[in-house]
Amino acid sequence: MSRKAVLVTGAAGEIGQALVQGLAQTGDYEIITSDLMPLPESVRPLTAEHVQGDLVYRVKQFYDYDFDIIFHLAASLSSKAEVATEEAHRINVEGTMQLLMLAAFKSERYDKEVKFLFPSSIAAYGFPDLAAKLAAGRVREDEWNWPHTMYGCNKLYCEKLGMYYSLYHGQKHLNPNPPRMLDFRAIRFPGLVSAYTMPSGGTSDYGPEMLHAAARGEPYACFVRPDTKISFMAMPDAIKALLMLMNARRERLTRMIYNIDAFSLTAAEFRERAMRAFPGAEITFDPNPRRQGIVDSWPEDVDDAAARADWDWRPDFDIDRFFEEYFLPEIRRRYEK
C-alpha cells in the first residue's frame, strides 16, 4: 500500500515539529513541509522535502504535488498580528485561501478526497467585558463568535472559507451527481504548551514562560492578572486531537469546527505550581493592558461535547499529569544540562 502524501505548513513551529514527529511515527505518510524558516535538525530526517519561503508566494509550487492531506499550521499569532495587522491578514487569510483553492482543485480535478486540517483557536471567541466572560461558563462552538483581535478575525473567517469550499464552491450541492469536494476539518485549540520547544511569545504563553523562567532561576513579571483564567492543553494532546480528527470517518462528523478542552487554570495557579516546583522563584504580576484585554475576551472554558461524541476525543493530560509527568520533568532536564 502506497503512503499518503501530506503537506504540513508552519512545520518549524511548536505544533508543526510535534505533528511531523507524530505523522512520521506511523510510517504511513510521505511528509512535505513548508515554513519561512529551515526545519530544525530534530525533524529534518523525517520529511521527504522542505520548501522554505513565504507560503503565499510558494503555493503555486505545490500544484505539482498530489496531496491527500494538508495540515495548514502557518500563521501570524495573536500578539504579533495586533502590531502588523495587514501582514497578519496576508499571511493568515491569503495563505489559507490559496491552499484551500489548491485543495479544492485537486479534489475536483481528480475526483478524490483531500482532507484539509486547520488549527483554529479560542481567539475566535470574544466577550464584550469580563462580566460576560465570567457568566458564560463553558462556551459552545457557535456562541460568542465576536473576536477582538486580527488573529481571531482571521481564524474565524478562514473557518467560514473552509466550510464554503467544502460545501458550496461552484454550488456543487445543486448538482445531483457532484464531483468530490475537499474535506475541511478544524479544531479550536486552547493555549498549547510544549515541554520540548520554547514559548514563541503568544498571548497564552505566560504560563509556560513563567515556568521556564523559574527553572532558569530568572525573575519573571507575568503580563496578565493573577485571576486570569483560560483553557490550556499539553502539546501531545493537541497532536493526538489532530490525528484523531484526521482519521475520523466523515459520516460520523456532525460539524466542521470543533472545540477541544483539557484543563483550565488561573495565572495565580500557574505561579503556585512554579513556586512548588522551583522554591525561591521570583514571579510577580505586571499586567500589560493590551495583552490583558485580549485574554479577557477569551473564554475560561469551552464545551467539547461534540468532539467527544463524534470522534471520541479525550485528553490524556489533566492538570496534575500535565505538570508532574509531562512538563516539569522535561524542563528540569533541560536546565540541569
N, C-alpha and C positions, 0 to 999 in steps of 0.2 A: 504494500500500500504506500503510495507516494505521500510525502509530507506536505502539509498545507503551508502556503506562503502567507506570512504575517508581516505587516508593517507596524512598527512602533515608532511614533514621533515623540519628540521630547525624551529620547531614550537615555540621555545623560543626566536627567533629573532624578530626584529621590524615588518617585514612583516608577519611572522608566527603568532604572537599573534593577530594581526589585522585580519588576514584571518580566524583563528579559531573562533573569535567572529562573523565575517560575516557569516560563514557557520552555526554556532550554531543558529543565529537569524532566519534562515529559518525553522529550526526544521526538515529538510528533510534528515539529514545525521548522520550516526554514525561515529564519528571522532576519528581516531587513530593518535597519534602524535609521533614524534621521534626527539631527539636532544641530543647533548653532555651534555646539562645542564638540570636540572629539570625544569618543567614547572612553570612559575610564578603563584602565588595564584589566580590572576585575571582570568586566563583561565583554570585552572586545573579542575574546576567542569564541564566545557563544553565538556570534552573529555571522551571517553569510556575507553581509555587506553593510557599510555605514555610509550614509550620504550626509555630508556636513554642509551647512549653509542655511540661509533663510528659507523656511518652508514655503512661503508664499511664492517665491521665485523658483523653487525646486519641484513643485508639484507636477509640472509637465513631464519631468523626467520619469515619474512613476507610472505614466501611461504605458511604458514599455514592460511593466511587470503585471503578472496575473495574480493579484492578491485575493485570498479567500477571506482574510480577516484584517481589519485595520483598527489599531488602538491609537486614538488621537489624543496624546497627552500634552503636546506642546502648548504652552500658554504663557501669557504675561500675567503674573499673580497680582493679588488684590492691592498690596501696598504700592508696588511699582506702577500698576495700572492707574492709580489715582494721581501719580505725578506726571505720567506720559499717557494721557487718555487716547489721543489719536493713534499713537503707536500701538497701544493695547488693543484698540479696535481692529487695527490692521492685522495684528498677529492672531488675536482670538477669534475674530469673526471671518475675516478674509481667508485665513488659513483653513478654518473649518469648512467654509463654503467651497473652497477649491477641492478639498478632499472628498466632501460629500458629492460633488459633481463627478469626480473621478469614480467613486464607488458606484454611483447610480449608472454611469456609463458602462462600467464593466458588468454590472448586474444585468442591464437590459441588453447590451450588445451580445453577451454570451449566454443569456437566459440562465444565470447561475445565482445562487445566494452569495451575497457579500455582506458579512457582518461588520458593523461599524460600532465599536465600543467607545463611549465618550465619558470621561470622568467629569461630572459636573460638581457642584459644591453647595454647601449651606449658604454661600453668598448669594444664591438665587432667591433667598428669602429676605424680607425687610420689614421690620416693625417700625411704626411711627414714633414710638417712645418706649422707654424702659418699662413703664407700667403695662403696656400691651404685651410686651415680651413675657413678663412675669405671669400675666394672666392666661397666656395662650396654652401652657402645658406642652404636650407632645404635638408637634406640627406635622400634618399630612402633606403629601406632595403638592396638592392643588390649593393650599392655603398660604396666605401672606406672601404671594409672589410679587413683591414690590421692592426689588433690590435697591440699595443705597449707593452702590459702587459701580464703576465702569466694568470691573471684572464680573460682578454679579449680573449686570445687564447683559454682558456678552454671553455668559453661560446660559442664562435663561433664553435668550434669543436663539442661540445655537441649538438648544434642545428643541425649540419650535422648528428650526430649519431641518433638523434630523427627522422629526415627525413628518414634515412636508415631503421630504424626499422619499420617505418610506411609504407614505400613504397616497399622496396627491400629485406628485411630479408628473407632468404630462396628462394629468387627470385620468390615469390608467384605471382608476376604480370604476370608471364608466364603461370600460371595455369588458364584455363578458368573459374574454379569454386573454387577460393582460399578460405581458411578459413579467418575469420576476423583477422585484424591486429590491433595493438594499434593505438590510435588516438592522435598523438603528436601535441601540440599547444604551441607556445612560444610567449612571449611578451618581447620586448626590452624596459626596463624601463629607464627613465631619473633618475636624482638624486631624491630620495624619502625622504620626510620629514614628520615625525610623531610628533604630538603635545603631545603624551602620553608616549612615550619611549625616552630615552636619545640617542643621536647620538652614533653610535658604532665605530667611528674612520675611516669611509670610506673616500675615496678621494673626494667625493662630499659633505662631511659633514661640510665644512667650513661655509656655510650659517647658518644652524641650530645651530652649535657650537657658532657662533658669537652672535646669539640672546639669547641663554641660558646664555652665559657669561654676556651679557648686563643686562639681567633680574636679575642675581645674584649680580650685581654690581662689577663684576670682570673684570680686563683688559683682552683683547683678541688680540693676534697677528695672523692675518689671513695668512695662508700658501700659498696663491696664490695672483697674482697681482690684483689691483683694476679693470682692464679691462677684467678680465677673465669671460667668459660667457658660460654657458651650460643650458640645459633644467632641470627644476625641476617639481615636482608633489606632491600634498598633498597625504598622505597615504590613506585616504578614496577613492580617485580616483584610486589608484593602486589596492585596493581590489575590487572596482567596476569593473575595467577592467578584472581582473582575473575571476570574477564570470560571467561577460558578455561573455567572450570568452569560458568559460566552457559550458555555456548554448547555445551558438550559434549553429545553425543547420550545420551539416558537409557539406551539399550540397551548402551552401552559401559561404564557405571559399575558397578563391582563392589561398591561400598560407598557410604555417605553421608558419612562423615567421612574427610578426607584430610589427612595431613601434607604440608607443602611445606618445602623447605630451600634455602638459598643458600650460606651460609658460616658457620663458627664461628671465634671468636677470643676470647682472654682479655682481661681488663681491662688487663693489662700491655701487650698488643699494641695495644689502642686508644691507650694512653698513648704508646707508641713512635711510632705514626702521627701523633699530635697534636704530639709534640715535633719530629718530622721536618718537619711542615708549618709549624709555628709555633715556631721556635727561641726559647728563653728562656721558654717557657710554664711556669707554676708548677702542677704537678699532683702531688698527694700522695694517699695512701690512708688513709682513716679509716673502716673498716667499721662499718656500723650492724648490730648483731646481728639485729634483726628482719628487715630487708631482705635481709641476707646469708643468713639461714636460708631465706627464700623462694626466692632464686636458686639456692641449693644443692639445692633439691628439684626443680629443672627439669633436663631432660636437656642434656648437652653438644651432642648432635647427634640428629637424627631421621631415620628411614628414610622417604623419599618415593617409594619404588619404585612404589606403587600409583598415585599421581598421574601419574608418568612413563609408566606403561603404559596407564592408562585414558584420559587426556586430553592426553597428550603434553607434560606440564609440563617446562619447562626454564627456569631463571633466566637473565636476561640479564647480571646483575652478579655477578661473583665479587669476592673481596676487593679486588684491585687496581683493577678497573674501578669498583667502588663508591666508593673513595676518590678516585682520580685523575680520573675522568670525570664523576662524579655529585655527591658530597657536597662535597669540598673546593673546587672552582671556585665553587659557589654560595655557600657561607658566606664565602669571600673577597670575592665581590662584595657580599654583604650588609653586611659590616662595613667595607669600604672606603668605602662611602657615608657 
